[in-house]
Amino acid sequence: MEAKFLTMFKEVLEITDRELLLEDNFRDYEEWNSLVFLSLIAMIDEEFDVIIEGRDFKQLKTNAEIIETIKKLQS
């Protein structure tokens, strides 16, 4: 699941020149903005059938934390 998420997140961010890592703070990505946030939320809903509420998402810092949250909400 981690690889799938990172690949899809790269597409949302439109990154082609580097890899994303689990420990990356996604808010530090140069490409991160409010449109990417909305696209990411939509992608998570569509691909993983999970909705992360805005207030909960604000607490997340790394790609790994997003993935862990998805896993928790799926169970």
N, C-alpha and C positions, 0 to 999 in steps of 0.2 A: 504494500500500500504506500509506503514511503516514496518509492521510486515513481509510482504513478502520480502521486500528489506533486512531487517536485517537478516532474515533466510538465504537468498541466499548469502549475504555477508559473513556470518559465514562459509558457505560451501566453498566459494572461499578462505577464510583465513585458512580453515581446523581447525577451532576452535570447540572443543567439550566440553570443561570444564568450559565455562562461557558464559554469555549473552552479547550481544552488546547493547549499549544504544545510543539513538539519539544524546545525547550531547557529546559522545566520540569523541576525536580527532583521527580519523582513522590512521593518520600518526604516532601516538604514539604506535600503536599495534606492539608488538614484531614480529609478522608475516608479517608486511607490507614490501614489496620490489617491485622491478620493474616488476617481473613476476605476482605478485598479482595485481598490477596496470593494466596490460594488460588484465588479466583475468576479473577484475572488469569492465573495459570498454566494453569487449566483452559480459559479462553477462547483463549489462545495455542495450546494443544495442539489444541483442536477446530477453530479457524478457519485456523490456519497449519500444522498437522500438525508441530509442533515442541515439544520439551520442553526447557525451560531448567532445568538442575539448580540446586538451592538455593544451593550454594556459588558458582556462576557468577552467579546472580541478585544475590547480595549485593554483587557488584562494580559493578553497574549503578546509575547515578544519575539519568539523564535519560530522557525518553521516546524521544529519538533513539537512545540507547544500546540500549534494548530492541529497537527496530526493526532496528538494525544487527545485533544478535545473532540475531534471527529470520532475517534475510537470510543470514547466514553459515551457520546451521544448516540452512537449506533447500537450500543449494548443495552 
